[in-house]
């Protein structure tokens, strides 16, 4: 299976918040030796931020900026803000600031010249309002993860959540791209409910946190980069899954842990080095 990774035409970046730095570390090691030059990226949630950073040639800058930002932030909840107009959760403001700093104008222009990156958002069921959709969608996601640990969850789509993809290169400015990434990552209460075309959107992972369905049919082999270990990964012809060798040492929404972010990136690099060595030994 791993010997075919040089024929990859598509790469899917799963969501996972800070755990997505495992993807960045892995890519940092394997992309050049495997000559990875995919025609299409598909991504969701924080995986969309990492994939856009890679396409813009800013993966190391992503790591630097996130570590610098989270080292200055002391809390994930500022309960004193319950009594004023400031948000209790700092995540939306910090996430927006970090993406905008990464996607400065030169980086944004480089992104637009590269392969397409289809970023997934979730549209809520017609029978639910935005707040109830958040509660029910997140509860269903966590329940299915606990009961079945599926790589591709189904409860969200059974409830009526819909998947929608927007190409990152179709954005006209870094600010518009940032809105798209935050929409794909929208997980109240850490972020407010977001809107596209005057309709609410939530984290695309509520539909599928590894959105392989965004890859065009008959478009070649697909590499799926997950962000946590799974006990059972589905065998699918032409599709190759890579996942962390152990649980990444950082929580998805912990914006106070730069050491955990670095350790997660380093885990990705080590897993990438192991993969390359395994492939080289098989070729001898």
C-alpha positions as CSV (number, residue, x, y, z in Angstrom):
1,X,0.0,0.0,0.0
2,X,2.6,2.6,1.1
3,X,4.7,2.0,-2.0
4,X,1.9,3.6,-4.1
5,X,2.0,6.9,-2.2
6,X,4.0,8.5,-5.1
7,X,1.0,8.2,-7.3
8,X,-1.2,10.5,-5.2
9,X,-3.5,12.9,-7.1
10,X,-5.6,14.1,-4.2
11,X,-5.0,14.8,-0.5
12,X,-7.7,15.1,2.2
13,X,-6.9,17.0,5.4
14,X,-9.1,15.9,8.3
15,X,-10.2,18.3,11.0
16,X,-8.9,18.2,14.6
17,X,-8.0,21.7,15.8
18,X,-4.5,21.8,17.2
19,X,-4.0,18.1,16.4
20,X,-3.8,19.2,12.7
21,X,-0.2,20.2,13.4
22,X,0.5,16.5,13.1
23,X,-0.4,16.9,9.4
24,X,2.0,19.8,9.0
25,X,4.9,17.9,10.6
26,X,4.2,14.8,8.5
27,X,4.0,16.8,5.3
28,X,7.2,18.6,6.1
29,X,9.0,15.3,6.0
30,X,7.3,13.2,3.4
31,X,6.3,15.7,0.6
32,X,9.7,16.0,-1.0
33,X,10.9,12.4,-0.8
34,X,7.6,11.1,-2.1
35,X,7.4,13.8,-4.7
36,X,3.9,14.6,-3.6
37,X,2.4,17.0,-6.1
38,X,-1.4,16.5,-5.8
39,X,-3.8,18.2,-8.2
40,X,-6.5,18.7,-5.5
41,X,-6.7,19.3,-1.8
42,X,-9.9,18.7,0.2
43,X,-10.0,19.9,3.8
44,X,-12.2,20.7,6.7
45,X,-12.0,22.7,10.0
46,X,-8.4,23.3,11.2
47,X,-7.2,20.9,8.5
48,X,-8.2,23.7,6.0
49,X,-6.0,26.2,7.8
50,X,-3.0,23.8,7.7
51,X,-3.6,22.8,4.1
52,X,-3.9,26.5,3.1
53,X,-0.7,27.2,5.0
54,X,1.1,24.4,3.1
55,X,-0.2,25.6,-0.3
56,X,1.0,29.1,0.6
57,X,4.4,27.9,1.6
58,X,3.8,29.0,5.1
59,X,3.7,25.7,7.2
60,X,6.6,26.7,9.4
61,X,5.2,30.2,9.7
62,X,1.9,28.6,10.8
63,X,3.8,26.8,13.6
64,X,5.7,30.0,14.6
65,X,2.6,32.2,14.7
66,X,0.4,29.8,16.6
67,X,3.1,29.1,19.2
68,X,3.7,32.8,19.7
69,X,0.0,33.6,20.0
70,X,-0.9,30.8,22.3
71,X,2.2,31.6,24.5
72,X,0.7,35.1,25.1
73,X,-2.8,33.7,25.9
74,X,-3.2,32.6,29.5
75,X,-6.7,31.1,29.5
76,X,-9.2,29.3,27.3
77,X,-12.1,30.8,29.2
78,X,-12.3,34.4,30.6
79,X,-15.2,34.0,33.0
80,X,-14.9,37.7,34.1
81,X,-16.2,38.6,30.6
82,X,-19.6,37.3,31.6
83,X,-20.2,40.7,33.0
84,X,-19.1,42.8,30.1
85,X,-19.2,42.8,26.3
86,X,-16.1,40.8,25.6
87,X,-16.3,37.1,24.7
88,X,-15.7,34.5,27.3
89,X,-13.9,32.3,24.8
90,X,-10.9,34.0,23.0
91,X,-10.7,31.4,20.2
92,X,-12.5,33.2,17.4
93,X,-10.5,36.4,17.8
94,X,-7.2,34.6,18.1
95,X,-7.9,32.2,15.3
96,X,-8.8,35.1,13.0
97,X,-5.7,37.0,13.9
98,X,-3.5,34.0,13.3
99,X,-4.9,33.1,9.9
100,X,-4.7,36.7,8.7
101,X,-1.1,37.0,9.8
102,X,-0.2,33.7,8.1
103,X,-2.1,34.6,4.9
104,X,-0.5,38.0,4.2
105,X,-0.8,39.2,0.7
106,X,2.2,37.3,-0.9
107,X,1.2,34.1,0.8
108,X,-2.4,34.5,-0.4
109,X,-1.3,35.1,-4.0
110,X,0.9,31.9,-3.8
111,X,-2.1,29.9,-2.5
112,X,-4.2,31.0,-5.5
113,X,-1.6,29.8,-8.0
114,X,-1.5,26.3,-6.5
115,X,-3.8,23.3,-6.6
116,X,-7.5,23.7,-5.7
117,X,-8.4,23.3,-2.0
118,X,-12.1,22.4,-1.5
119,X,-13.0,23.5,2.0
120,X,-16.0,21.9,3.6
121,X,-18.7,23.6,5.7
122,X,-21.8,22.1,7.2
123,X,-25.2,23.4,6.5
124,X,-27.8,22.8,9.3
125,X,-30.9,20.7,8.9
126,X,-34.0,22.6,7.8
127,X,-35.9,21.4,10.9
128,X,-33.4,22.9,13.3
129,X,-32.4,26.5,14.2
130,X,-28.7,27.4,14.5
131,X,-28.5,27.0,18.3
132,X,-30.4,23.7,18.4
133,X,-28.3,22.4,15.5
134,X,-25.1,23.1,17.4
135,X,-26.3,21.2,20.5
136,X,-27.8,18.3,18.6
137,X,-25.0,18.1,16.0
138,X,-22.2,18.1,18.5
139,X,-23.9,15.6,20.8
140,X,-24.5,13.2,17.8
141,X,-20.8,13.6,16.8
142,X,-19.5,12.9,20.2
143,X,-21.9,10.0,20.8
144,X,-21.0,8.3,17.5
145,X,-17.2,8.8,18.1
146,X,-17.6,7.2,21.5
147,X,-19.7,4.3,20.4
148,X,-18.2,3.4,17.0
149,X,-15.0,5.5,16.5
150,X,-15.7,5.8,12.8
151,X,-13.3,7.4,10.4
152,X,-16.3,8.7,8.5
153,X,-19.2,9.5,10.8
154,X,-22.8,9.2,9.6
155,X,-25.0,10.5,12.3
156,X,-24.7,14.1,11.2
157,X,-25.9,13.4,7.6
158,X,-28.7,11.2,9.0
159,X,-29.9,14.1,11.1
160,X,-30.0,16.2,7.9
161,X,-26.7,18.2,8.0
162,X,-25.5,18.9,4.4
163,X,-22.0,19.2,3.1
164,X,-20.9,22.2,1.0
165,X,-17.4,22.9,-0.5
166,X,-15.9,26.2,-1.4
167,X,-12.6,26.5,-3.2
168,X,-10.1,28.5,-1.3
169,X,-8.7,30.1,-4.5
170,X,-12.2,31.5,-5.2
171,X,-11.7,33.9,-2.2
172,X,-10.9,37.4,-3.3
173,X,-8.8,38.5,-0.2
174,X,-7.1,37.1,2.8
175,X,-10.0,38.3,4.9
176,X,-12.5,36.3,2.8
177,X,-10.3,33.2,3.0
178,X,-10.1,33.7,6.8
179,X,-13.9,33.8,7.0
180,X,-14.1,30.6,5.0
181,X,-11.6,28.8,7.3
182,X,-13.4,30.0,10.4
183,X,-16.7,28.9,8.9
184,X,-15.3,25.4,8.3
185,X,-14.1,25.4,11.9
186,X,-17.3,26.9,13.5
187,X,-17.8,25.2,16.8
188,X,-19.8,27.2,19.4
189,X,-19.2,28.2,22.1
190,X,-15.5,28.5,21.2
191,X,-16.6,30.5,18.1
192,X,-19.9,32.3,17.4
193,X,-22.3,30.8,14.8
194,X,-21.1,32.0,11.4
195,X,-23.0,32.8,8.2
196,X,-22.4,32.4,4.5
197,X,-24.9,33.8,2.0
198,X,-27.0,34.8,5.0
199,X,-27.4,31.2,6.1
200,X,-25.8,29.6,9.1
201,X,-22.8,27.3,8.7
202,X,-21.0,25.0,11.2
203,X,-17.9,23.0,11.4
204,X,-17.8,20.8,8.3
205,X,-16.7,17.9,10.5
206,X,-20.3,17.6,11.7
207,X,-20.9,16.0,8.3
208,X,-17.6,14.2,7.9
209,X,-14.4,15.1,9.6
210,X,-12.3,13.4,6.8
211,X,-14.3,14.6,3.8
212,X,-13.2,12.2,1.1
213,X,-16.6,12.7,-0.7
214,X,-15.2,16.0,-1.8
215,X,-12.7,14.3,-4.1
216,X,-13.9,14.1,-7.7
217,X,-14.7,10.6,-9.0
218,X,-12.1,8.9,-11.1
219,X,-9.5,11.5,-10.2
220,X,-6.8,9.2,-9.1
221,X,-5.4,7.9,-5.8
222,X,-6.2,9.8,-2.6
223,X,-4.1,10.3,0.5
224,X,-6.2,11.0,3.7
225,X,-4.3,12.6,6.6
226,X,-6.2,12.0,9.8
227,X,-5.4,13.6,13.2
228,X,-5.8,10.8,15.7
229,X,-5.3,7.1,15.8
230,X,-8.2,4.8,14.8
231,X,-8.7,1.1,15.6
232,X,-10.4,0.4,12.3
233,X,-9.6,2.2,9.0
234,X,-11.7,1.2,6.1
235,X,-9.9,-0.5,3.2
236,X,-10.8,1.3,0.0
237,X,-9.1,0.8,-3.3
238,X,-7.0,3.8,-4.4
239,X,-7.3,5.5,-1.0
240,X,-4.5,5.6,1.6
241,X,-4.9,6.7,5.2
242,X,-2.2,8.0,7.4
243,X,-2.8,8.6,11.1
244,X,-0.7,9.5,14.2
245,X,1.2,6.7,15.8
246,X,-0.2,7.9,19.2
247,X,-2.6,10.4,20.5
248,X,-1.3,13.9,19.7
249,X,-0.2,15.6,22.9
250,X,-2.5,18.7,22.6
251,X,-6.2,19.3,22.8
252,X,-8.1,20.6,19.8
253,X,-9.1,24.0,21.3
254,X,-6.3,24.5,23.9
255,X,-5.0,28.0,23.0
256,X,-2.7,28.1,25.9
257,X,-0.3,25.3,25.0
258,X,2.5,26.2,22.6
259,X,4.6,23.2,23.8
260,X,1.8,20.8,22.9
261,X,1.5,22.3,19.4
262,X,5.2,21.9,18.9
263,X,5.2,18.3,20.3
264,X,2.3,17.5,17.9
265,X,4.2,18.9,14.9
266,X,7.3,16.9,16.1
267,X,5.2,13.7,16.3
268,X,4.1,14.2,12.7
269,X,7.8,14.6,11.7
270,X,8.8,11.4,13.5
271,X,5.9,9.5,12.0
272,X,6.9,10.8,8.6
273,X,10.5,9.7,9.1
274,X,9.3,6.3,10.1
275,X,7.2,6.0,7.0
276,X,10.0,7.0,4.7
277,X,12.4,4.5,6.3
278,X,9.8,1.7,6.0
279,X,9.3,2.5,2.3
280,X,13.0,2.6,1.7
281,X,13.6,-0.8,3.4
282,X,10.8,-2.4,1.3
283,X,12.5,-1.1,-1.9
284,X,15.9,-2.7,-1.0
